[in-house]
Amino acid sequence: MDPSNPQIITHVQKSLNYTLFDAKFVPRSAKFVCVGSKANGSGVIQMYELTHNEMKGNVNLLKDLEKSKSFKCCTFGASSLKTRFLATGDFDGKLAIWDLEKPSLPVYSTKAHKEIINGIDGIGGLGIGEGAPELVTCSRDGSVKVWDPRQKDIPVANMEASNQDMKRDCWCVAFGHSYNESERIVCAGYDNGDIKMFDLRNMSLRWETHVKNGVCGLEFDRKDIVMNKLVATTLESKLHVFDLRTHHPNKGYSSITQKAHDSTIWSVKHLPQNRDIFMTTGGVGSLNLWKYSYPSKRTEVDDEGFEVGVMGSLTKLQNVTLATQPIASFDWSADKEGLGVCTAFDQTLRVLVVTKLNKV
């Protein structure tokens, strides 16, 4: 690996006494939250603050909450910058929103799904995306549901197979295309390799494809612009980058596929300060840092006169192995470029610093 490339440095490493499933930075702060599961099945929400001394970085535990059910995922994406409420999905199918300053009871709670909530995303909060603040959840029960926290108990959209035999375990969801008051897209990934894109304005299935292996992670490069790129990560070490600007009537969206990590690729997270750079997390305890480079022209005309997308190239900037167990989640700080936090199944959280990103 080129030494002039960005370097991934472990700034803080802290062992914990529970299984960590997700971590997110608290917006506009030096804090982050971790959610997970204790051995007895109870759920944990912890909030930490980054500190620094002359020798090394450290974290202080600010909140340590134990709830009745294990937590699988979390997001701040539908919250305002003023409240910074945390939304969680748990193993019992419950969606809850927490005021971390007064966390004894959730400010919002609903039985969202019949089984575990595998993934959650938010839009319309934090000044990102137009339109109402909304959450999207996906579950082992096969459904994908969109929630407006201002409305109690009833989802504003429910996408699921009408035939019980066709239901698949949905592993991940992502919002995108929220560039005005009316447009909004939800993309969902399933255990059989299906990717489905739902148009919330028209309440219709806009596009679908199949990538052969279960889809573990999905993310648009930006949520608040006309759809540009989508990254999907899968079982058996493959990631897919789709160019969403040009849709061919027969071929769909153009894409490139890259093999990486030599194992399941658990998640993907784009760098907020440069959406052409993203991190993927691997089942062998590894992190890979990538850069997408656009082609000289993004479309060409095929023999039938239709425009088709032209894909650019994908470069691995850096990789590092941090653990012997899968790294389940990763999040970038939106406030400090290159600062990241990740959780692994070795019950360890790690705060990372990625250098030289502004020189890539």
N, C-alpha and C positions, 0 to 999 in steps of 0.2 A: 504494500500500500504506500502511495506517495506520501512522504513525511510533510509535504506542504499542504496536504489535505486537512480538513478539520480533524481534531482529536477528541475522543470521548473519554472524559475524566470523571472518575467517581469522587464526588465532593463529600458526600455523607453516606454511610452505610449503617443501617440500624436493624437488628434482629428483633422480631416481635413474637408474641405468643399466640398468634392466630393466623389463619390463612387469608392472605390479601388477594382481593379480586380486582380492585380498581383504585385509582388515585387521580385527583384533579387539583390543580392550583385554584386557590380562592382568588377571584379577579381583583386587580388593583391592590395586591398585598404581597408580602413575603411568606404567605401561609399556604398550606395545602391540606387536603383531607384524604384519608384512606378509609376504605370500607371493606368488610370481609366477614369471616365466619369463625367462631370459636368451636372447639371440639364438641361442646355440648349442643351445638346447633343454634346458639344465640348469635345475633348480629352485632357488629362493632362499627362505630363511626369514630374516628380519631382525627383531630386537627392539630397540626404541627406548625411551628414558626421557625423559619431559618434564622440562625444566629451565626456569628463569626467571631473568632478570636485570632490571635496572632499565629497560632499553630495550624488550625484547620477549621473547617466548617462544622456546624452542629445543628441539631434541631431540638426545640423545646416542645414538649407535649402540652397543648393548651386545653383540649377537650378530649375526654375518654368516655364514650357513651356505649352502653350495652342495651340492646333491644331484643325482643323475643325471637325474631327470625333473622337468619343470615342474609346479608346484603350481597348482591351480585354486581351491581353497576350504579353509577351516579353521574350527575351532570349539573352544571350551573347555567346551562344554555338558555333556559326560559326565564331566568331571574333578572331583575333590574340590577344595575350597578349599586344602587342605594341599599337594597335589602340583601343581595347576594345569598338567596335561599338555595339550599342544596336539594335536588330531587334524587330519590333512590328507588331502585327496583329490588325486590327481595325474592327469596326462594319460595315464598308462599303466594307469589303473584300479586303482591301489594305494591302500588305506587304511592310514595309519600314525599312530601316536601317539608323541609326542616329549616327553621330559623336557628342557626347555630349559636346565636346569643341566648336563646331561650329554648333549648332542645328537649325539654321533658316530654312534650307531645308535638306531633307534626302539625303544621298549619294547614295541611291538606293531606287527605289519605283516601284511597279508594282501592277496592279489590279489582284490580285491572285485568287479571288473567286467572285462568283455572290452574296454571302451573307456573313454574319459575320464570321470572323475567330475565331473559338472557342479555338484553341490550336496551339502552336508552340514549336518546339524544334530545337536545333542546334548541329552539330557535326563537327569535323575536325578543330575546333578552340581551343584556350586556351591550346594547347598541349594535347588534349584529343581525341583519336581516330585517326586511320590512314586514309589516303585518302584526297580527296578534301573537303574544307569547304562547308557544305550544310545546308540548312534549310528545315524543313518539316512543312507544315501547314494543318489544317483540318477545315472544314466549315459546316455550316448548309446546304449548297448546296449538301452535301453528298460526296464531293471529298476530297482526300488526295493528296497533291502535294509536290514534292521535288524540291528545288530551289538551283542552284549554283549562288551565288551573283555575280560571274564574268560574267554571261550570262544574258542579259537583256530580261525580259518579258516572256521567254519561260521556262516552268518547264522542268526539266530533267526527271521527272516521274510524271504520273498522274494516280492515282488509283481511279476509280469510277465505279459504276454499269452501265452496258450498257442499262439496262431497267429502264426507268424513274420511274416506279412504285416500283422498288426495292431499290431506293435511301433512305438512312437513314441519319439522322442528326449525324455527326461525332463530338464527344465532346472532344476527347483528342488524342494526338499522342506522340510517343517516339522513339528515335533512339537507336540502340544497335548493338552488334556483329561487331563493327568496329575495328577489331583487326589486319587487314592488308589492303593493298591498294585496294583490290578488294571486300572484304566482307562488307556488310552493310545491316541492317534490319530496317524496320519501322513497328511499332506496332500501331494499331489504335483501339479506343474504340467507340462504337456507342450507340445511345439512346435506342435501343431495347435490349441491353445486348450482342451484338456481339463483339468479339475481333478477329481482323484479323492481321496476320503477313505477311508482304510483303518482299520478297527477292529482293533487288535492283540489285544484281549482275545478277540474272537470269530473272528479271522482271516478277516474278510469285508470286502467293499466296502460301506461304509456309505452313501455318497452320491457322486454325480458330476454335473458340469454342464459346459457348454461356453461359452466367452466369445469365440469367433470368432478371436481372435489369440493367438499363442504366449504362454505364461505364463512370464515372466522371474523373478518374485519372489513369494514367499508368506510370510506370517507371521501367526500367531495373536497377538492383543493380549497374552495371557498364556498360558504353557504349563501353569501349575500350578493352574488352576481349571477348573470345568465350562466347556465351550466357550462363548465369548461373542461375539467378533468375529474375522473373518478378512479380511485385505487381500490381494488379488492384483493384481500389476502385469503389464502386457502390452506387446507390440509395438504400434506405431501409437498410442501416447500415451493409453492408457486404464487407469484403476485401478478396481477393484471392491471394495466393502466389503460383506461378508456378515454378517447377524445370525444367529448360530448357536444362539441360545437357543430358537427356535421353528421346528420343521420341519413344513411343511404336507404332507399326504400326496400332493398332486398338484403343487403349485407349488414344493415344496422350501423352501429358505431364501430369505428376502427379501434384496434387495441394492440398492445404489445404484451408479451408474457415473459417473465423472468423467473428463473429458478434461484432460490436463496435459502439460507439458514439450514439446509439439509434436514428439515423437519417442518412441523406445522408452523405457519406464520400467524401468530395470534392476533395481531392488531397493527394498525397503521395510524400515524399522526403527522399531519403536515405542519411545517414550521410557520407560525402565524406571521412572521416578518418577511417570509419568502416562500410562497406557496408552491414553488417548483422543487423544494427540498422537503423530504419526509423521512420519518423513522419507521422501521418495522421491527417487531419483536418476535423472537423465535422460541420454539419448544425445547431447544438445547441451551437455553439461558443466554441467548445472543441478541445483540442489537445491530441492525444494519442501517446506515445512513445513505440516502439516495438523492440524486438530482436528475430531474427530467429536463431535457433540452429540446426546445421546439425545432421543427424542420424549417427550412428556408421558406416554404409555403405550406399552409395547413390543409389545403384542399387541391384536388385535381378532378378532372372530368373523365369518367369512364367511357367505354365504347358505346354505351346506350345514352350518353348525354347527361347522366346523373353525377352530381358532385359526391365525392367520397373523401373521407378524412385521410390525411397523410400523417403518420405517426413520427414522432421524433425519436430520441434515444434516451436510454436510462443508464446512468453511471453510478456504480457503488463508490461513494466517497470514503467510507470507513466502516469497519465492523469490529466488534469487541464481544467477548464472551464474559459475562459477569457472574453467572450462576450455573449450577448443575441441574436446575429445574426450570420449567418454562417461565418466561417473562410474560405475565398475563396482561399488563397494561402499561401504557406510557402516556405522559402528558407534557406538553411544552408550556412554559410560562409565556403569556401574551405580553408581559410587561418587561421582561429582561431576556433579550435574545440569547439563545443557547442554553438556558437553564431548563432542566427537565427533571421529572420524577418518574420512577418506574417501580412496579411491584412484581415479585416473583413468587412462585410456589415454594421456595425455600423459606418462606415466612420472613422475608427481608425486604425492606424498602430502601431504595437508593436514590439519592439526589445527584444529578449528573450536570456537568458543565461541558458543553460542546464548543470548542474553540474555532476561530477563523471562518465562521459562517459568512461574515460580510465580505470575504475575499473569494468566495466560490463563484 
